[in-house]
Amino acid sequence: MSATGLGLEESPEQAYFKAIELAFLRLRDSGGMLTPADWQVARGWFAQQIPLEVVIRALEELFERRRQSGAKKRYVGLRFCAPAVEAAWEEVSSLEASGRVAPGEELDVRARQRALARALPAALPERERWAAALLALEGGIAQVEAGLAELELRLHQELASREEGDPGAEVERRLEQALARLGSRLSAPELEQARQRLARQALRERWGLPTLSLFAPEAETDSG
């Protein structure tokens, strides 16, 4: 399968998962990909309607506490993080119920959009068009994050159509390596999702693309 087979537009649920995956793997600093058990945890958070900013803030605080405590480095899955995320969400919900100000949408969405637009590589074909489309996205965190996921999908499909040869061979090699590290079998849908994520990762590396997410490192330039 070539890198053009990226599937249909990503749903809000998939955009939610992608943002969590990006933040979690960056914090864990161990590469690889999420396991089926990790995805089940993320699905539970989505079903509870826990906002992305609450999930990612809780993950960042948990990993910072582990770093400060000198915890030995070992594999940590999303299941390990679930109590911290759910406790953070309970705190936010309690604040809202009591009428006090909850953390809410603290990210400077527009500043992060501008940072992502600047991070687009100079060699990107029609760079100004993609930057304008990115900056035209409006709404809160969830709406802009979903729009970024859709924009990234269109960008990847267009770039993949320009590539020569069969980039799918590299994707399959990475998939085999990832599955070997996991040491477990995936269902057919999970296998296809993993293949698509690795195809996007390979395409980003070849073109030097930032991940189009408000939670990507490239988006933190202006808002910290």
N, C-alpha and C positions, 0 to 999 in steps of 0.2 A: 504493500500500500504506500502510495506517495504522500508527500506532505500536503497535497491539495485536498486530501480526504479529511477535512476538519469538521465535517458534520454540519448541522443546522445552527441557527443563531442560539447563543447561550441564553438560557432563561435566568430570571432573577436568582433562582436557587443555585444554578451553576456559577453565577457571578459571585454569590456569597461564598460558595465553597472555594472558588479560586482565590479570593482575597485571604481567606483563612489559611489555605495551603501555602500561599506565598509568605505570609507573615510567620507561620509556624516553622516552615523549613528554614527560613532565614534565622529565626531565633535559636532553633535547635542546632543550626550550623553543622549539619551532617549530610546534606544532600539527599539523594534518593527521592522517594515519593511516599504519599500517604498510603496506609494499608486499608483494606476493606473495613477493619474495625474502626480506624480513624474516621472514615467517611460516615459510618453509622453515628458516631458521636456528633459530627458536624450536622448531620441531618436532624438529630434531636434538637440542636440549638436553633436551627432554622424553623423547625416545627413550633418551638416555643416563642418564636419571633424575637429572639435575643438580638439586638442591633449589632452590626459589625463592629462599631467602635467600642462597644462594651466587651465583646469577645477579644478583640485584638489588644485592648488596654489590659485586660486581665492576663492574657498570655505574656505580654511584655513585663508586667509586674512580677509574675510568677518566675520567669526566667531570670529576672534581675535578682530576686531573692535567692534563687539557687546559686547564682554567680557569687553574690556577696557571702553566702554561707560556706562557699568552697565545696559544694556538693560534687561528688565524683561524677565524671562524665559517663553517662550510660544512655542507652536508647530510652527515649521518653516519647510516648504516644499521646494522642489527644485525650485518651481515656484518663491518663494521669492528670491532665489539665482540667478535666471536667468540673471537679469540685470548686476550683478557683473561679472558673467562668460563671458557674451557677450561683456562687456566693456573691460575685460582683453584680449579677443581674438582680438578685434578690435585694441587694442594697439599693440599686437604682429604682426598682419597683417600689420599695418602701418609701423612698424619698418622694416619689411621684404621688403615692397614696396619701402621704401626710401633707402634701401641698408645698413641700420644700423644693428648692431648685435641684433638679437632677443633673448629672454631668452632661447628658444630651449630646448634641452635635457640636463638639468643640473644635473639630478640624476646620482649618481654613480651606474650604473646598476650592475656591477660585485660585488661591495661591498655589495649591498643589496641581491644579490643572495647568497653570502657567509653567511650573517647574517641569511637568511631563512634556509639554510642548517644546520647551527648550532642549530637553533630553533626546528628542528625535534626532537620529544621525544626519549629518549634512549630506551624506550620499543617498539618503532615502529618496526614491523617485517621487516627484510631486510632494515634496516635504511640506510646502506651505499649505497645500490643500488638506493634508492630514492634520496639520497643526490647527488650522481654522476649524475643522470638524471637531477636534478635541476641545477647543475653547468654546465652541458653541453649545456644548452640553450644559444643561441647566437642571436645578433641583437640589435636593439634599444628598446626603452621602449615598443612600441606597440607590436613588435614581441615577446619579452620576456614575456610580460604580457599575451599574448595569449597562449604562450607555458606553462606558469605556470598554467593557467586555465585548459588546457588539462591535464597536469600532475596531478593536484589536483583531477580532475574528475576520472582519472584512479586509483589514490590512494584511493579515497573514495569508489569506486566500489570494489576494492580488500579487503579493510577492512570490508565493509558491508557484503561481502560473508563469512567472518570469524565469524560473530556474530551469537549468538544463540538466539532463541526465536523470537519475533516479535517486533523489535524496532519501527515499524511503528505506534504503539499505542501512543508512546510518541510524535511522529511527529504530529499526528492528534490532540492530546490534545493542543499542542502549536499552531497549525493552528487555532483551534477554539478560543483560547484566543486572537490571533492576529486579527482575523476577528472581534471579539467583540470590540476590541479597535478601529478598523478602523470605525466601524459603517456603513459599506457600502458593497454592493454586488460586487463580482468580476466575470468576465466572466470565462468560463471553462478554456481557456488557461492561464489566469492570476492566477486562483486558482491553477493550476498545477505548474506554476512557483513558486508560494509562497510555495507550499508543498515541492518542490525540494530544495529551499533555506533553509527551516527549517530542512529538512533531513540532509543537509550538515552541518548546524550549530550544530545539535544534535550529529552528528558523530565526529565533531571537539572537542566538549566538552568531549565526552566519552574517546577519545584517547589523549586528550591534544595537538591537532594539531595546528600549526600556520595556518593562512590563507595564502595561497600561492599567494601573490600579492606583487609587488614592493612597494605598498603604505600601506601595513600592518604595524602595530606598530613594529612587530618583525623584519621587514626589515630595520628599521631606526637605528639600533645599530651602524653600521659602518659609515653611511653617514649623520646621524643627520637630 
